[in-house]
Amino acid sequence: MFRKTIILVFLFTTFVFQLAAQEMKVKTFEYIPNDLVARTEPRTDLNGRPCAVIRVGIAQQGVVFDGNTIGSPKYNTGEYLVYITNGSRQLTIRHDSFLPLTVTFADYGIERVESGNVYRLTVLTGTPPAPQLSQGNFLVMNVTPASSRVSIDNGEPRAVNADGTLKVYLSNGSHNYRIEADGYLAKTGSVSMSGSRQQLNVALQSTKANLTVKTTTSGSKIYIDEDYKGTDSWNGELTPGTYLVEARKEGYRPASTTVTLGKQQTETVTIPALQQIFGSLMVDYEPVDADIYMDNRLLGKTPNVFSNITAGKHSVKISKSGYEDYAGSVTIQENQQASINGSLRRSDSTSSSLSSVNNSSASGSVVPITVNGVTFNMIKVDGGTFTMGATIEMKGPWRDEKPKHSVSLSTYYIGESEVTQALWKAVMGSNPSYFKGDNLPIEQVSWNDCQDFVRKLNNLTGKRFRLPTEAEWEFAARGGNKSRHTQYSGSSNIDEVAWYVGSKTHPVKTKNANELGIYDMSGNVWEWCQDRYGKYSSNAQTNPTGPSSGTSRVCRGGSWSYGAGGCRSARRERYSPGDRNYYLGLRLVLSE
């Protein structure tokens, strides 16, 4: 009996020792900002919200994951794609040969995972027992350029990390690889795995040509195939092909040339001097002998006709003592006469800050604004009182939409559509969007970027554009005083008014407008608001501007990458003011 007891104790001790040796450990857990798998292979939770994705690198098959996961994970040679709901804070990993491992994200500096984001979790499964031979190991690849895609054994191409690295667990034996990238020659090869870690450094050879563009007229803007590149001169790489190179400057006739580039060719293009063009201006304004200023320079007195004015947009001011100034702008076209006519108001009369929209009296009236040749419309929203937040028509409201409360607003104007890429380029001279197209909404812009845009727009127009307050945004989305009390902006059928749960942005104003004639306030891109994010109060408010402190800023409206629930008129979202993403854009507001 004693001998049997000794044997049992020995066996139990050996089992515990072996079990301890089969313990999983976390090597790293990190956020991957440039990984798009959550967008290209999306899943949504029960509320229609996109999941976060965790790439779990673990050299085992048959792994089970617990903790707010959605559907079965996808497996591909040492890596699982685990879909997990927004806000999750833990993930538990189970395998028959190992002790369970619970990963608390906060231990690695990530409080919770967020919708649409991708994370990498690397798990070590311990050293195999000495008598066993390794069945494989990691191949670590360092690839140039970092935009490369790698296929192993004819498998699906995988994007390398932002630093150009890629690690793949491979079984022992010979494996083929293919590396390709846009603008580079593909490279193939093989690697032999024999139980030890292998490292492979590969640099692809570029097929791109190098083009230098020079202009003769100072201040000329350079465009290649309608894409703005810079001012006066530009140098960069282009894929082989034929390109239209153009120089433009306001007040001058554009000049262009065509260049055909071969693989690895170096070419220089010089655009000859641009020809200046002129038009004329008639100013017929009362009273007589008022001073006429153009671009802050005195031209003469009213009434008058001025010749040889450089084509393009100019600021105009008409001034006389005892009268309020007229301030506006005029666009001069080649060999044509523009005209300005009207009467100054006496100083004791009142006028709107929108001197150019005196005929816009009814709610929903359209006010066109032109900036550097791009025209956009502002819609008048008459002031009124409405119930903000989780009203009865809002199905499945989130906690931060409560309590509903009464809000009173003054009259204002709001953009008929989201700010387009054409307007952004006209003001900023650049286009940071992921999806390109003049009539697509601008995206990949932060709240801070929007403030810079508004400042430059105001300098160009002399008006007071800004981002909408959260209350102004919701009142306009609900249809203002004409509201039909629908769940989405303009309809309770989301397919009539919104682009949502898709793969890209869409041109503005291609769905139905709401009661005020405003488009895309549900879906397409989330729209930044001026307010900081904070909890609602049940108290009635007048022209609220949000909390006075806080770090996050409000976004509204949902986007092409979100479900229907994110596109409700009362739905709220928040991001840090420096965040940029291909579903973040903006809409303008102009004060009455």
Secondary structure, DSSP 8 states (H G I E B T S, - for coil): -HHHHHHHHHHHHHHHHHHHHSB-EEEEEEEETT--HHHHS--B-TTS-B-EEEEEE-S-SS-EEESSB-S--EE-SSEEEEEE-TT--EEEEEETTEEEEEEEGGGGT-SS--TT-EEEEEEE-----TTS---EEEEEEEEESTT-EEEETT---EE--TTSEEEEEEESEEEEEEEE-TTB--EEEEEEESSS-EEEEEE--B--EEEEEEESSTT-EEEETTEEEEESEEEEEE-SEEEEEEEE-TTEE-EEEEEEE-TT-EEEEEE---EE-EEEEEEEEESTT-EEEETTEEEEESSEEEEEEESEEEEEEEE-TTB--EEEEEEE-TT-EEEEEEE--BTTS---S-GGGTT--STT-EEEEEETTEEEEEEEE--EEEEESS-TTSSS--GGG-S-EEEEE--EEEESS--BHHHHHHHHS----SS--TTSB--S--HHHHHHHHHHHHHHHSS-EE---HHHHHHHHTTGGG----SBTTBSSHHHH---SSSS---TT-S---TTS---SSSSSEEEEEEE-----SS-EES----SS-S-EEEES--TTS-GGGGSTT-EEEE-TT---TTEE---EEE-
